[in-house]
Amino acid sequence: MLASNIANADTPGYKATDLNFSAALRRALDNQSAQTSSGEGYVGAADFQLSTASLVQYRQPAQSNLDGNTVDMDLERAEFAQNAILYQVALNALNDELKEFKLASSDPRR
């Protein structure tokens, strides 16, 4: 969605969109707890499929634009940078875990 917002920054009338991940996760967990408490016992992957379109929200612009476009490039860049940093942190953590597994498997005491 960030890429779509950035790509359409100059499109007249384009409405910037966002996805509230916390709300989507909460909704999925609520669905899971409702199904397991109803006595079904087993919850399949299909039960968690939520429509992405139902989770999309339009961003409220901080400042109105004459052409009706609501993309705030400063906000989009900040969100994009935050995602890049979080991705790098996750990748580093995964690499550290893999190094530990490799170290454990090459233990000479085996």
C-alpha positions as CSV (number, residue, x, y, z in Angstrom):
1,M,0.0,0.0,0.0
2,L,2.9,2.3,0.7
3,A,4.3,1.7,-2.8
4,S,0.8,2.4,-4.3
5,N,0.5,5.6,-2.3
6,I,3.9,6.8,-3.4
7,A,3.3,5.8,-7.0
8,N,0.1,7.8,-7.0
9,A,1.4,10.9,-5.2
10,D,0.7,13.0,-8.3
11,T,-2.6,11.4,-9.4
12,P,-5.4,13.9,-9.0
13,G,-8.2,12.6,-6.7
14,Y,-6.2,9.6,-5.4
15,K,-7.0,8.7,-1.8
16,A,-4.1,7.4,0.3
17,T,-4.8,4.0,1.9
18,D,-3.4,2.2,4.9
19,L,-3.9,-1.1,6.7
20,N,-4.3,-1.3,10.4
21,F,-2.3,-4.5,11.2
22,S,-3.1,-4.4,14.9
23,A,-6.9,-4.3,14.2
24,A,-6.6,-7.1,11.6
25,L,-4.7,-9.3,14.0
26,R,-7.2,-8.6,16.8
27,R,-10.1,-9.4,14.5
28,A,-8.4,-12.7,13.5
29,L,-7.8,-13.7,17.1
30,D,-11.3,-12.8,18.1
31,N,-12.6,-15.0,15.3
32,Q,-10.3,-17.8,16.5
33,S,-11.4,-17.6,20.1
34,A,-15.1,-17.4,19.1
35,Q,-14.8,-20.6,17.0
36,T,-12.8,-22.6,19.5
37,S,-15.2,-21.6,22.4
38,S,-18.2,-22.6,20.3
39,G,-17.1,-26.2,20.6
40,E,-15.7,-26.8,17.1
41,G,-12.3,-27.6,18.5
42,Y,-10.5,-27.4,15.2
43,V,-10.0,-24.2,13.4
44,G,-8.8,-24.5,9.8
45,A,-6.7,-21.9,7.9
46,A,-9.7,-21.0,5.8
47,D,-11.4,-19.7,9.0
48,F,-8.8,-17.0,9.3
49,Q,-9.1,-15.6,5.8
50,L,-10.1,-12.0,6.1
51,S,-10.9,-9.8,3.2
52,T,-8.0,-7.4,2.7
53,A,-10.5,-4.9,1.2
54,S,-12.4,-4.9,4.5
55,L,-9.3,-3.9,6.4
56,V,-8.2,-1.1,4.1
57,Q,-8.7,2.4,5.5
58,Y,-8.3,5.8,3.9
59,R,-5.8,8.1,5.5
60,Q,-7.0,11.5,6.7
61,P,-4.8,14.1,5.2
62,A,-3.0,16.5,7.5
63,Q,-3.4,19.2,4.9
64,S,-5.8,19.4,2.0
65,N,-4.6,19.4,-1.6
66,L,-6.2,21.3,-4.4
67,D,-6.4,18.3,-6.7
68,G,-8.0,16.0,-4.1
69,N,-5.0,13.8,-3.6
70,T,-4.5,12.8,0.0
71,V,-0.9,11.3,-0.2
72,D,1.5,12.9,2.3
73,M,4.9,12.1,0.9
74,D,6.7,12.8,4.2
75,L,4.5,10.3,6.0
76,E,4.9,7.8,3.2
77,R,8.7,8.1,3.3
78,A,8.7,7.8,7.1
79,E,6.5,4.7,7.0
80,F,8.7,3.2,4.2
81,A,11.9,3.9,6.2
82,Q,10.4,2.3,9.3
83,N,9.4,-0.8,7.4
84,A,12.9,-1.0,6.0
85,I,14.5,-0.8,9.4
86,L,12.1,-3.4,10.9
87,Y,12.8,-5.7,8.0
88,Q,16.6,-5.4,8.6
89,V,16.2,-6.0,12.3
90,A,14.1,-9.2,11.6
91,L,16.6,-10.3,9.0
92,N,19.5,-9.8,11.4
93,A,17.7,-11.8,14.2
94,L,17.0,-14.6,11.7
95,N,20.7,-14.7,10.7
96,D,21.7,-14.8,14.3
97,E,19.4,-17.8,14.9
98,L,20.8,-19.6,11.9
99,K,24.4,-19.0,13.1
100,E,23.4,-20.6,16.5
101,F,21.9,-23.6,14.7
102,K,25.0,-24.0,12.6
103,L,27.3,-23.7,15.7
104,A,25.2,-26.3,17.5
105,S,25.2,-28.7,14.6
106,S,29.0,-28.5,14.3
107,D,29.6,-29.2,18.0
108,P,32.6,-31.6,18.2
109,R,31.0,-33.4,21.3
110,R,28.5,-35.1,19.0
